[in-house]
Amino acid sequence: MRRDPYTSTFCHYTRQTIPTRGQTAWYNLEKKGKGKPQGNLLLKLSFGSEKNKQVAAQEHRHLLRVLLTHQMNVQKPDFFSWMGDFLPQSSLIIQQHVAQSNIGPVDEYLGQWIEFINAHALSPVVNFKVFSDVLDSLVKPITMGQLSNEELKMFWQSAKKLLPFCYNSIRTIRKKSPDDEQLLIQIEHVLNILRNLLVFELPNDMDLFPSDIYGWLLPCEHTRDIRSTLHDAVVQGAVDWHVHILENNKPEDFTEEGQMKLQLKIIQLLKLDLQKAVEFHNKLFIKKTQFPYANTLFSIYECKISEMCEPFITRICTNMKPINFEENCRFEVERDPLAMGTSLFELYMGIKDFTELGKVECNADSETIHLAKYHLWFQQGVARWLDIAAYKAMQRIERAVDLDKLVKMDSTSQHSSSAVDTSTIFYQIKIFWQQLAWPDAEGSYSFVAKIIDDICRCSVYYSDKMSYKVNYRITGIENKRFEVTKEWCLAVNNIDYVKQSIRPFVNDLGLTQLMNNLASYKSEISADHCKKTLDLVVDNAIDTVNNKIIDLLQTVVNKMSPEMNKFLIEGGEVINTNNTHLDNLMQYLDENLCTLSSELNEENFQRILNIIVDQIANIMFALIKNNLEKKRPPSYFRNLRDSFYMLFGFLRKDNETENKSEMIEKLESLLHLHTLDTVDLIHEYYLERLRGQMEMEQANEGMLTVKLIFINDVLKVDVLNANKIKAMDSNGFSDPFVKVRLLPKEKFQNINKPTTAVHKKTLYPLFDECFKIPLTPEQRAEENGVVTFILKDQDFMGMTDEFISEAFVHFNEIPSVQLENDTGNIPQIRLKLTSPKSLDSKILKTLDTRTTDKLAKEFLKREKIKIAAANSTPKK
């Protein structure tokens, strides 16, 4: 207890309660005669001797050195294993000395820093955590200026000894597994040491990084510091690891393919190291020192990869030969473009994956890195890869078709295995393109265009192989009557299935994004033009495959044609007689059509029906031509027509309202002509002339004005006048008159045949004559009755009459009354005069085939005279 006579209060304590290292505590203040404490007092109490601070600190460091030496001799710790724990006796001695010499915490931590580092320099057994913790305690005193210049000097001299160990641990970070927990802890403490040292101002009079110790440092124009040396340590570690990889992966195969595989392996090993850096170390480096560890590694590695790969790849791609799809020869292994292309693609993917890792995980600048344009090294090789992909696809397609048993995949599908296999092959090409991920928009367009073209070529190839399979392997005996089988139908459906996969495949190539990229790179107009070009390629491909389907369906129909031909031939002879053979032929067609209907999809079934109809039409044209040469009568063609309609009706029984094709309409028109008797055919010609007259826009041969009316069964005809008629005589005029005749001639034999008077030397005759022609009720009711006005020129002395022109009026155009008094004002009819100019009419050509028909020959003779007159010039 201590008492001061000059104070009114006091506190008391016993020496036994004060520990060796001293203590800081609160004590009660007391006053004599007062039982209650008069306050509290905070006191720091310790034992010590009066000694010079510098001497005490020096003695303490000496004591630490001795005890550390003893510690190492006794414990013999492993490298980096000592955690700063002294033996119990040593700890007690250190505590006693600190207390007796009155050594403060700063001096104690500085002593530990110096002596621990000295011991570590002799044998690196101290764990970096020890240095990190000691330095954490020194940061504040140093930054607050609590150390003297001499103490700062000793601090940095020790730090200089420790730094090589720190940087060396970073350089050799790969010696242990990255997921080694102790390694990660050590690296964290090393980075913590460097972070703390970065806070301090470096001494100007000390070379912290002597070249004899830091021989691996890169040339530096500025003053070397902690951060720049950290950078060089990371760089040197990466370079050392790259050298290590090269030394342990020396080339054994010196072929180009062998070199590609070796380069790929090196890239993969570098990428693996970079991935480990990203996963285990990068965040730690950034957190402790704001140092971009992974980015620095990527910069080193991508430079090495560029130096190694660019000249080699450029040369390889330049020298790659195109695939010749027409050749089936085998290449030597070392020259095999398929193997070469595969290895090159794997190398591309290796570089691509490495570059993507750098961009995504290492924040590498995609515009400035050496690998920014790596894809351009491969540009000339990409077309070869696509050739290779197409070549392999064709090989697989051929194999798929060979293995196809032409059996439905399941009860709900209408295709077999090879169709699905081919779609899968297309999918693999799509995956190849997606993996390629070509970054250049303009280049992507050309490659996508090629891929689409290759897919189209593969689709056509599949169509050819499938057609060949069913046409030459499954057809069976050639002389046997052809039967449509399920295999044929599956082959058609397979090709259609592959065709339907083309457009979805193209869409999956990312055309929308590609067009957007092109629009940004060039212009909207350019992108739209490119899209239209690709759409055209796709449309052409689909059309080509459709044509392949039609070709295969045509083959089926061609094989059915002999039976259809038999039916039509026999039908032309015996259609209206009881003949079981015709029934058998109809049954044959029915069975085959049932198979086609049940096995083909709706679109292809309609296609083959159309092809069958067109085939029948072709057969009919051939039969008509052949039998015309045989001078068959119209009755034969009527039988042939009936056979055709029977067959056509059978095929179209479910589509009666469907529009007929142009070919069928042409055939029906031809059949109609050849089935008519000569009399009817001649009248059909006049009706054709009437239609031509009505369609005329100008009256180039003049006009004839008449009045026509039916009074009961009497036809009243007023021939009024004509104008601008053709001049037939050399004087520039004609001597015209008009004959009035009713057609068809055979129906109006016993009637009046009026003729007007002749008007001399005029082109504008005024006839003004009226005729009445009595008719029978049957004649009056003639459905296609026609009044014809024949304008002629009277020749020399009225001995011969020459044809000028003619006009026609259908009975339907003539008004009718019951009484003559009801005629009223009969309207005039102005008729355009016409004349036949040639024998191009189909009807005339049909008549011309009837060389044994007298009536036809006489009629043609008269028409030829008309044609000659119509094309003649006035007489001289």
Secondary structure as the mmCIF struct_conf table of DSSP 4:
data_model
#
loop_
_struct_conf.conf_type_id
_struct_conf.id
_struct_conf.beg_label_comp_id
_struct_conf.beg_label_asym_id
_struct_conf.beg_label_seq_id
_struct_conf.end_label_comp_id
_struct_conf.end_label_asym_id
_struct_conf.end_label_seq_id
TURN_TY1_P TURN_TY1_P1 PRO A 5 TYR A 6
BEND BEND1 SER A 8 SER A 8
STRN STRN1 PHE A 10 PHE A 10
HELX_RH_3T_P HELX_RH_3T_P1 ARG A 15 THR A 17
BEND BEND2 ILE A 18 ILE A 18
TURN_TY1_P TURN_TY1_P2 THR A 20 ARG A 21
STRN STRN2 GLN A 23 LYS A 31
TURN_TY1_P TURN_TY1_P3 LYS A 32 GLY A 33
STRN STRN3 LYS A 34 LEU A 45
HELX_RH_AL_P HELX_RH_AL_P1 LYS A 53 GLN A 75
HELX_LH_PP_P HELX_LH_PP_P1 PRO A 77 ASP A 78
TURN_TY1_P TURN_TY1_P4 PHE A 79 PHE A 80
STRN STRN4 TRP A 82 TRP A 82
BEND BEND3 GLY A 84 GLY A 84
HELX_RH_AL_P HELX_RH_AL_P2 PRO A 88 GLN A 100
TURN_TY1_P TURN_TY1_P5 SER A 101 ASN A 102
HELX_RH_AL_P HELX_RH_AL_P3 PRO A 105 LEU A 122
BEND BEND4 SER A 123 SER A 123
STRN STRN5 VAL A 126 VAL A 126
HELX_RH_AL_P HELX_RH_AL_P4 PHE A 128 THR A 143
TURN_TY1_P TURN_TY1_P6 MET A 144 GLY A 145
BEND BEND5 LEU A 147 LEU A 147
HELX_RH_AL_P HELX_RH_AL_P5 ASN A 149 ARG A 171
TURN_TY1_P TURN_TY1_P7 THR A 172 THR A 172
HELX_RH_3T_P HELX_RH_3T_P2 ILE A 173 LYS A 175
BEND BEND6 LYS A 176 LYS A 176
TURN_TY1_P TURN_TY1_P8 PRO A 178 ASP A 179
HELX_RH_AL_P HELX_RH_AL_P6 GLU A 181 VAL A 199
BEND BEND7 PHE A 200 PHE A 200
HELX_LH_PP_P HELX_LH_PP_P2 GLU A 201 PRO A 203
TURN_TY1_P TURN_TY1_P9 ASN A 204 ASP A 205
BEND BEND8 LEU A 208 PHE A 209
TURN_TY1_P TURN_TY1_P10 SER A 211 ILE A 213
TURN_TY1_P TURN_TY1_P11 GLY A 215 TRP A 216
HELX_LH_PP_P HELX_LH_PP_P3 LEU A 217 PRO A 219
BEND BEND9 GLU A 221 HIS A 222
HELX_RH_AL_P HELX_RH_AL_P7 ILE A 226 GLU A 247
TURN_TY1_P TURN_TY1_P12 ASN A 248 ASN A 248
BEND BEND10 ASN A 249 ASN A 249
BEND BEND11 GLU A 252 GLU A 252
BEND BEND12 THR A 255 THR A 255
HELX_RH_AL_P HELX_RH_AL_P8 GLU A 256 LYS A 276
HELX_RH_PI_P HELX_RH_PI_P1 ALA A 277 HIS A 281
HELX_RH_AL_P HELX_RH_AL_P9 ASN A 282 THR A 289
HELX_RH_AL_P HELX_RH_AL_P10 TYR A 293 ASN A 319
HELX_LH_PP_P HELX_LH_PP_P4 MET A 320 ILE A 323
TURN_TY1_P TURN_TY1_P13 PHE A 325 GLU A 326
HELX_LH_PP_P HELX_LH_PP_P5 CYS A 329 GLU A 332
HELX_RH_3T_P HELX_RH_3T_P3 VAL A 333 ARG A 335
HELX_RH_AL_P HELX_RH_AL_P11 PRO A 337 GLU A 361
BEND BEND13 CYS A 362 CYS A 362
TURN_TY1_P TURN_TY1_P14 SER A 366 THR A 368
BEND BEND14 ILE A 369 ILE A 369
HELX_RH_3T_P HELX_RH_3T_P4 HIS A 370 LYS A 373
HELX_RH_AL_P HELX_RH_AL_P12 TYR A 374 TRP A 377
TURN_TY1_P TURN_TY1_P15 PHE A 378 PHE A 378
HELX_RH_AL_P HELX_RH_AL_P13 GLN A 379 LEU A 403
BEND BEND15 MET A 409 ASP A 410
TURN_TY1_P TURN_TY1_P16 SER A 411 THR A 412
BEND BEND16 GLN A 414 GLN A 414
HELX_RH_AL_P HELX_RH_AL_P14 SER A 417 LEU A 436
HELX_RH_AL_P HELX_RH_AL_P15 ALA A 441 TYR A 468
HELX_RH_PI_P HELX_RH_PI_P2 LYS A 469 ARG A 473
BEND BEND17 ILE A 474 THR A 475
TURN_TY1_P TURN_TY1_P17 GLU A 478 ASN A 479
BEND BEND18 LYS A 480 LYS A 480
HELX_LH_PP_P HELX_LH_PP_P6 ARG A 481 PHE A 482
HELX_RH_AL_P HELX_RH_AL_P16 LYS A 486 GLN A 500
TURN_TY1_P TURN_TY1_P18 SER A 501 SER A 501
HELX_RH_AL_P HELX_RH_AL_P17 ILE A 502 ASP A 508
TURN_TY1_P TURN_TY1_P19 LEU A 509 GLY A 510
HELX_RH_AL_P HELX_RH_AL_P18 LEU A 511 TYR A 521
BEND BEND19 LYS A 522 LYS A 522
HELX_RH_AL_P HELX_RH_AL_P19 GLU A 524 VAL A 574
TURN_TY1_P TURN_TY1_P20 ILE A 575 ASN A 576
BEND BEND20 THR A 577 THR A 577
HELX_RH_AL_P HELX_RH_AL_P20 THR A 580 GLU A 599
BEND BEND21 LEU A 600 LEU A 600
HELX_RH_AL_P HELX_RH_AL_P21 GLU A 602 GLU A 629
TURN_TY1_P TURN_TY1_P21 LYS A 630 LYS A 631
HELX_RH_AL_P HELX_RH_AL_P22 PRO A 634 LEU A 651
TURN_TY1_P TURN_TY1_P22 ARG A 652 ASP A 654
TURN_TY1_P TURN_TY1_P23 GLU A 656 THR A 657
BEND BEND22 GLU A 658 GLU A 658
HELX_LH_PP_P HELX_LH_PP_P7 ASN A 659 SER A 661
HELX_RH_AL_P HELX_RH_AL_P23 GLU A 662 THR A 675
BEND BEND23 LEU A 676 LEU A 676
HELX_RH_AL_P HELX_RH_AL_P24 THR A 678 GLU A 695
BEND BEND24 GLU A 697 GLN A 698
TURN_TY1_P TURN_TY1_P24 ASN A 700 GLU A 701
STRN STRN6 MET A 703 ILE A 711
TURN_TY1_P TURN_TY1_P25 ASN A 712 ASP A 713
STRN STRN7 VAL A 714 ASN A 723
BEND BEND25 LYS A 724 LYS A 724
HELX_LH_PP_P HELX_LH_PP_P8 ILE A 725 ALA A 727
BEND BEND26 ASP A 729 ASP A 729
TURN_TY1_P TURN_TY1_P26 SER A 730 ASN A 731
BEND BEND27 GLY A 732 GLY A 732
STRN STRN8 SER A 734 SER A 734
STRN STRN9 PRO A 736 LEU A 743
BEND BEND28 PRO A 744 PRO A 744
HELX_RH_3T_P HELX_RH_3T_P5 LYS A 745 LYS A 747
BEND BEND29 PHE A 748 ILE A 751
STRN STRN10 THR A 755 THR A 755
HELX_LH_PP_P HELX_LH_PP_P9 THR A 756 VAL A 758
BEND BEND30 LYS A 761 LYS A 761
STRN STRN11 THR A 762 THR A 762
BEND BEND31 LEU A 763 TYR A 764
STRN STRN12 LEU A 766 PRO A 774
HELX_RH_AL_P HELX_RH_AL_P25 PRO A 777 ARG A 780
TURN_TY1_P TURN_TY1_P27 ALA A 781 ALA A 781
TURN_TY1_P TURN_TY1_P28 GLU A 783 ASN A 784
STRN STRN13 VAL A 786 GLN A 794
HELX_RH_3T_P HELX_RH_3T_P6 PHE A 796 GLY A 798
BEND BEND32 MET A 799 MET A 799
STRN STRN14 ASP A 801 HIS A 810
HELX_RH_3T_P HELX_RH_3T_P7 PHE A 811 GLU A 813
BEND BEND33 ILE A 814 ILE A 814
STRN STRN15 SER A 816 VAL A 817
BEND BEND34 GLN A 818 LEU A 819
HELX_RH_3T_P HELX_RH_3T_P8 GLU A 820 ASP A 822
BEND BEND35 ASN A 825 ASN A 825
HELX_LH_PP_P HELX_LH_PP_P10 ILE A 826 GLN A 828
STRN STRN16 ILE A 829 LYS A 832
HELX_LH_PP_P HELX_LH_PP_P11 LEU A 833 LEU A 833
STRN STRN17 THR A 834 THR A 834
BEND BEND36 LEU A 839 LEU A 839
HELX_RH_AL_P HELX_RH_AL_P26 LYS A 842 THR A 849
TURN_TY1_P TURN_TY1_P29 THR A 851 THR A 852
HELX_RH_AL_P HELX_RH_AL_P27 LYS A 854 ALA A 870
TURN_TY1_P TURN_TY1_P30 ASN A 871 ASN A 871
#
